[in-house]
Amino acid sequence: MKRNINLDKSQISWLRFEQEIPFELEDSCYWFLNNLDIHRFSFENDPDNNSTKTLLIWLPFAEWSVEDQQSLVQSLISLAKTFELTLPACKWIQLKDEDWSSVWKTKWKPDPVGKSILILPAWLEVPPKFLERKIIRLDPGSAFGTGSHPSTRLCIEALDADPPVGKTIADLGCGSGILSLTALKLGAKCTFSVDTDSLAISATKTNSALNDFSENLLHVFFGSIGAIEENMTEKKIDLILCNILAPVIKSLGPSFEKIIGYKGKVILSGLLAVQIQELQDFFVPLGWEVLEIKTMGQWALMVLTQSLS
């Protein structure tokens, strides 16, 4: 779709594409744009609006013809249709050269989640009205979201409602590390955070440092359940956090018992509400009991524990 043209940077002007999208489409947009090798993008979040976000994409003007622009718009419309969603009209704005990576930071605001958590852009001061909240400083970089996706919010709210005080946590698919950080802020003893994306490992370590957590509290490893099994202490995991898409959850599910301790729990998110029954039918025969199910729009969270029967 894109054509490579060598231009002097001072001559480059930009197209800024603006598209309002439903919250539940954010993860799919990350996948979609990365597949197109588009990396200059961000999501504008309004904490007072729980249903939509604004996708912003910066594109070199000279490299994107009208046909290319139309193709991008139609592809996003088709993506939304796969989730039975519709998109409002988009905007195209021509701009002079600007630092897109700095511009997107001006769009992201402090974001309160649950009763006690505040997700705070690392470069901002804590607003006075949020001083009583537990602050999670986050710099997600270009590869990860800001914690506003419904599946992430469901996990944070579940942790906030039942703080994991003194518990050992496994965070499978840690991404920016936001769930590990939340668990620690809420009193967890330590976390074992893993991801198969090397960028996620770097992002989690960066955000751990931003929040002044030592390596003795937030252990980060490249890999999956096997990496946790190899590196954790003799004590088993008390709580597994797994905010990943359903097919990946099903591939990991049979191995949960390798690391989970007696009466341990698993919080599954990243599920579509229509997949709840499918996941129940998968885990119950493996010896798991469903303790709780919560939904947010089209997304769902499920809490499991090992059945004692």
C-alpha positions in Angstrom: 0.0 0.0 0.0 2.9 2.4 0.8 5.5 3.6 -1.6 9.0 4.5 -0.5 10.1 7.9 -1.6 13.3 9.6 -0.5 12.5 13.1 0.6 14.4 15.7 2.6 12.8 15.7 6.0 12.3 19.5 6.0 10.1 19.0 2.9 7.9 16.3 4.4 4.3 17.2 5.3 2.0 14.8 7.0 -1.5 13.5 6.8 -3.2 13.0 10.1 -6.0 10.4 10.0 -8.6 10.7 12.7 -11.1 7.9 13.3 -13.5 7.4 16.2 -13.6 3.7 17.1 -15.4 1.6 19.7 -13.1 0.7 22.7 -13.4 -3.0 21.9 -11.7 -2.5 18.5 -8.4 -1.1 19.9 -6.5 -4.4 20.1 -7.5 -5.4 16.6 -6.4 -2.0 15.3 -2.9 -2.6 16.8 -2.7 -5.9 15.0 -4.1 -4.4 11.8 -1.8 -1.4 11.7 1.3 -3.4 12.6 0.5 -5.8 9.7 0.5 -2.8 7.4 3.8 -1.6 8.8 2.2 1.6 10.1 3.8 2.6 13.4 3.1 6.3 13.7 -0.3 6.0 15.5 -1.9 6.5 18.9 -5.2 6.3 20.6 -6.8 9.4 22.2 -8.6 8.4 25.4 -11.3 10.5 27.2 -11.7 9.1 30.7 -15.3 10.4 30.7 -16.2 8.4 27.6 -16.4 4.7 28.2 -17.5 3.7 24.7 -15.2 5.2 22.1 -11.6 6.3 21.5 -10.0 8.3 18.7 -7.4 6.5 16.5 -4.8 9.0 15.2 -2.4 8.0 12.4 0.4 10.1 11.0 1.3 9.3 7.4 3.8 11.0 5.0 1.8 13.1 2.6 3.9 12.3 -0.5 3.7 8.6 0.1 -0.1 8.2 0.4 -2.2 8.8 -2.7 -6.0 9.4 -2.6 -6.5 5.7 -3.6 -4.2 4.6 -0.7 -6.1 6.7 1.7 -9.4 5.3 0.5 -8.1 1.7 0.8 -7.0 2.3 4.4 -10.5 3.6 5.3 -12.3 0.7 3.6 -10.0 -1.8 5.4 -10.8 -0.3 8.8 -14.5 -0.4 7.9 -14.2 -4.1 7.0 -12.3 -4.8 10.2 -15.1 -3.2 12.3 -17.7 -5.3 10.4 -16.1 -8.5 11.5 -17.1 -7.5 15.1 -20.5 -6.3 13.9 -19.5 -2.7 14.5 -19.8 0.4 12.4 -17.5 3.4 12.1 -18.5 7.1 11.8 -17.0 9.3 9.2 -13.2 9.8 9.5 -11.1 13.0 9.1 -8.0 13.7 7.0 -5.9 16.7 8.0 -2.7 17.9 6.3 0.0 19.1 8.6 3.5 20.5 8.5 6.3 18.3 9.8 5.8 17.5 13.5 7.1 15.1 16.1 4.2 12.6 16.1 5.7 10.6 19.0 5.5 13.7 21.2 2.1 14.8 19.9 0.3 11.6 20.9 1.5 12.1 24.5 -0.5 15.3 24.7 -3.7 13.3 23.9 -3.4 10.8 26.8 -4.8 11.9 30.1 -4.7 10.5 33.7 -7.2 7.6 33.8 -8.9 6.5 37.0 -9.9 2.8 37.1 -11.9 1.1 39.8 -12.1 2.7 43.2 -8.4 3.1 43.9 -6.2 3.0 40.8 -5.0 5.8 38.6 -3.1 5.1 35.4 -0.9 8.1 34.9 1.2 9.0 31.9 4.8 8.9 33.2 5.5 12.5 32.0 2.6 14.1 34.0 2.1 15.1 37.6 -0.7 13.6 39.7 -3.8 15.8 39.5 -4.8 16.9 43.0 -8.2 15.2 42.9 -6.5 11.8 42.4 -3.8 12.1 45.1 -5.6 9.5 47.3 -5.4 6.8 44.5 -2.7 4.3 44.0 -0.6 5.7 41.1 0.6 3.5 38.2 3.0 5.4 36.0 3.0 4.1 32.5 4.9 4.8 29.3 3.6 2.1 26.9 5.7 3.2 23.9 4.4 2.6 20.4 3.8 -1.1 20.8 1.3 -1.3 23.6 -2.0 0.3 24.8 -2.5 2.6 27.6 -4.7 0.3 29.8 -8.0 1.6 28.6 -9.1 -1.4 26.6 -12.1 -3.1 28.2 -10.3 -6.4 28.8 -7.5 -4.7 30.7 -9.9 -2.5 32.7 -11.9 -5.6 33.7 -8.7 -7.2 35.1 -7.7 -4.0 36.9 -11.1 -3.7 38.4 -11.1 -7.3 39.5 -7.8 -6.8 41.2 -9.0 -3.6 42.8 -12.2 -5.3 44.1 -10.2 -8.2 45.7 -6.7 -6.9 46.4 -4.0 -9.7 46.1 -2.3 -8.8 49.4 0.7 -11.0 50.1 0.1 -13.2 47.0 2.5 -14.4 44.4 1.3 -13.5 40.9 1.9 -14.9 37.4 1.2 -12.4 34.6 1.0 -14.3 31.3 1.4 -12.0 28.3 2.4 -9.1 30.4 2.6 -6.5 27.5 3.4 -3.1 29.1 3.4 -4.8 32.6 0.3 -2.8 33.7 -1.4 -5.8 35.4 1.8 -6.8 37.3 2.2 -3.2 38.4 -1.5 -3.0 39.6 -1.1 -6.2 41.5 2.0 -4.9 43.3 0.4 -1.6 44.0 -2.5 -3.5 45.6 -0.2 -5.4 48.0 1.0 -8.5 46.0 4.2 -10.1 47.4 5.8 -10.4 44.0 5.0 -11.1 40.3 6.4 -13.3 37.6 5.7 -11.5 34.3 6.3 -13.3 31.0 5.7 -12.5 27.3 6.9 -14.0 24.0 7.4 -10.4 22.6 10.8 -9.0 23.4 9.3 -5.5 23.2 7.0 -6.4 26.0 9.9 -7.5 28.2 11.6 -4.1 27.7 8.4 -2.2 28.2 7.6 -4.1 31.5 11.1 -3.5 32.8 10.9 0.2 31.9 7.5 0.7 33.6 8.7 -1.3 36.6 11.5 1.2 37.0 9.1 4.1 36.6 7.2 2.8 39.6 10.3 2.1 41.7 9.8 -1.7 41.9 12.9 -3.8 42.3 13.7 -6.9 40.4 13.0 -8.8 43.6 9.4 -7.8 43.4 8.7 -7.8 39.6 10.5 -10.7 37.9 10.4 -10.4 34.1 11.2 -13.3 31.7 10.9 -13.9 28.0 8.7 -16.9 27.4 5.5 -18.4 28.8 4.5 -20.7 31.6 7.7 -22.8 31.2 9.7 -19.7 32.0 7.8 -19.2 35.2 8.1 -22.8 36.2 11.9 -22.7 35.7 12.4 -19.4 37.7 9.8 -19.3 40.5 10.7 -20.3 44.0 9.3 -23.5 45.6 6.1 -21.7 46.6 3.4 -22.0 43.9 1.6 -19.2 42.2 -1.5 -17.8 44.1 -3.0 -15.9 41.2 -2.6 -16.2 37.4 -3.5 -13.2 35.3 -4.1 -14.0 31.6 -5.3 -11.1 29.5 -4.9 -12.8 26.1 -7.2 -13.8 23.3 -9.3 -17.0 23.8 -7.4 -19.3 21.4 -4.1 -18.6 23.2 -5.8 -19.0 26.6 -7.0 -22.5 25.5 -3.5 -23.4 24.4 -2.1 -22.4 27.9 -4.9 -23.7 30.0 -3.8 -27.3 30.4 -0.5 -26.0 31.8 -2.0 -23.8 34.5 -1.9 -26.6 37.0 1.9 -26.8 36.7 2.4 -23.5 38.5 -0.9 -22.8 40.5 -1.0 -23.5 44.2 -3.7 -24.9 46.5 -6.9 -22.8 46.3 -5.1 -20.6 43.7 -7.2 -18.5 41.2 -7.0 -17.6 37.6 -8.3 -14.4 36.1 -8.9 -14.8 32.3 -9.7 -11.7 30.2 -9.3 -10.8 26.5 -12.5 -12.9 26.0 -15.5 -11.9 23.9 -18.7 -12.3 25.8 -19.9 -14.8 23.2 -16.9 -17.0 24.1 -17.9 -17.4 27.7 -19.7 -20.7 27.2 -16.9 -22.0 25.0 -14.3 -21.3 27.8 -16.5 -22.8 30.5 -16.9 -26.0 28.4 -13.1 -26.1 28.0 -12.0 -25.5 31.6 -14.6 -27.4 33.6 -13.5 -30.9 32.3 -9.9 -29.9 33.2 -10.9 -29.7 36.8 -11.6 -26.0 37.1 -14.6 -24.2 38.7 -15.9 -20.9 37.5 -16.2 -18.5 40.4 -17.2 -15.3 38.6 -18.0 -13.8 35.2 -18.0 -10.1 34.4 -18.6 -8.3 31.2 -17.9 -4.9 29.7 -19.6 -4.3 26.4 -18.6 -7.2 24.2 -15.7 -8.2 26.4 -15.7 -10.6 29.3 -13.6 -11.7 32.3 -13.8 -15.1 34.0 -12.3 -16.1 37.4 -11.4 -19.8 37.9 -10.2 -22.0 40.8 -9.4 -25.6 40.9 -12.4 -27.8 41.8 -12.0 -29.7 45.0 -14.6 -32.3 44.0 
